[in-house]
Amino acid sequence: MGWASWTTNSVAAGPGGVETQEAGALTGTVDVHTSWTDGRARVTVRRTGEAQWFTVAGSPSACPSGYQSRLLHDRVVGAVRAGGGASVPGRPPDRRAWYEAPGPQPSAV
């Protein structure tokens, strides 16, 4: 059993924002949070400065490791920046696909 958690604050959502299950599309500046446990990643978002978190469309998602949950989190943050009703990708990327795919790359930690 493992556990991991990632948060990126003050992400400027692109046009069309990020799609949530409870509130529809959120736009403006948002915080993105991913928690991973027992092979599932749950991604939530809130407007920066507000208390209520909303589930991102497509969450929770099967995610086999804490490492892949970080990659998934970074991909969601990139999708939020792009906008267009961003959601959680259908499956977590593997390392090869991540580095071969265009778009934002994981940051050095």
C-alpha positions as CSV (number, residue, x, y, z in Angstrom):
1,M,0.0,0.0,0.0
2,G,1.4,3.4,-1.0
3,W,0.3,7.0,-0.9
4,A,1.4,10.2,-2.7
5,S,0.0,13.7,-3.0
6,W,0.8,16.5,-5.4
7,T,-0.5,20.1,-5.5
8,T,0.2,22.9,-8.1
9,N,-1.1,26.3,-7.0
10,S,-2.1,29.3,-9.1
11,V,-2.4,27.6,-12.6
12,A,-3.9,30.0,-15.2
13,A,-6.5,27.9,-16.9
14,G,-6.6,28.3,-20.7
15,P,-9.8,29.2,-22.6
16,G,-12.6,26.8,-21.7
17,G,-11.0,26.0,-18.3
18,V,-11.0,22.7,-16.6
19,E,-14.1,20.4,-16.6
20,T,-15.4,19.3,-13.2
21,Q,-18.0,16.7,-12.2
22,E,-19.8,18.9,-9.8
23,A,-19.6,22.5,-11.1
24,G,-19.0,22.3,-14.9
25,A,-16.0,24.2,-16.2
26,L,-13.8,26.3,-13.9
27,T,-11.9,29.1,-15.4
28,G,-9.4,31.7,-14.2
29,T,-6.6,30.8,-11.8
30,V,-7.0,27.4,-10.1
31,D,-5.1,25.0,-7.8
32,V,-4.7,21.4,-9.0
33,H,-4.4,18.5,-6.5
34,T,-3.7,14.8,-7.1
35,S,-3.8,12.2,-4.5
36,W,-2.8,8.6,-5.1
37,T,-3.5,5.5,-3.1
38,D,-4.2,1.8,-3.8
39,G,-3.7,2.1,-7.5
40,R,-6.1,5.1,-8.0
41,A,-5.3,8.7,-8.7
42,R,-8.0,11.3,-7.7
43,V,-7.6,14.7,-9.2
44,T,-9.4,17.8,-7.8
45,V,-9.3,21.5,-8.6
46,R,-10.4,24.7,-6.9
47,R,-10.4,28.4,-7.7
48,T,-7.2,29.8,-6.1
49,G,-8.1,31.3,-2.8
50,E,-11.4,29.4,-2.4
51,A,-12.0,26.4,0.0
52,Q,-14.1,24.1,-2.1
53,W,-12.5,21.4,-4.2
54,F,-14.2,19.8,-7.3
55,T,-13.4,16.5,-8.9
56,V,-11.9,16.9,-12.4
57,A,-13.8,15.0,-15.1
58,G,-12.3,11.6,-15.6
59,S,-11.2,11.2,-12.0
60,P,-10.5,8.9,-10.3
61,S,-8.3,7.1,-12.7
62,A,-6.4,3.8,-12.5
63,C,-2.8,4.6,-11.8
64,P,-0.4,1.8,-10.8
65,S,2.3,3.8,-9.0
66,G,3.1,7.0,-7.1
67,Y,5.6,7.8,-9.8
68,Q,3.0,7.6,-12.5
69,S,0.6,9.7,-10.4
70,R,3.2,12.5,-10.5
71,L,3.4,12.2,-14.3
72,L,-0.4,12.2,-14.5
73,H,-0.6,15.3,-12.2
74,D,1.9,17.1,-14.5
75,R,-0.1,16.1,-17.5
76,V,-3.4,17.4,-16.0
77,V,-1.7,20.7,-15.0
78,G,-0.5,21.1,-18.7
79,A,-4.0,20.3,-19.9
80,V,-5.5,22.9,-17.5
81,R,-3.1,25.5,-18.9
82,A,-4.2,24.6,-22.4
83,G,-7.9,24.8,-21.4
84,G,-10.6,23.5,-23.7
85,G,-12.5,21.8,-20.8
86,A,-9.4,19.9,-19.6
87,S,-10.0,16.5,-18.0
88,V,-7.9,13.6,-16.6
89,P,-6.4,11.5,-19.4
90,G,-7.9,8.1,-20.0
91,R,-4.8,6.2,-18.7
92,P,-1.6,7.3,-16.9
93,P,1.4,7.7,-19.3
94,D,4.4,5.4,-19.0
95,R,7.8,7.0,-18.9
96,R,8.6,6.4,-22.6
97,A,5.3,7.9,-23.8
98,W,5.8,10.9,-21.5
99,Y,9.2,11.8,-22.9
100,E,8.1,11.1,-26.5
101,A,4.9,13.0,-26.4
102,P,4.7,16.8,-27.2
103,G,3.6,19.1,-24.4
104,P,4.7,20.0,-21.0
105,Q,7.5,17.9,-19.5
106,P,7.8,16.9,-15.8
107,S,9.7,19.4,-13.7
108,A,12.9,18.5,-11.9
109,V,12.2,17.8,-8.3
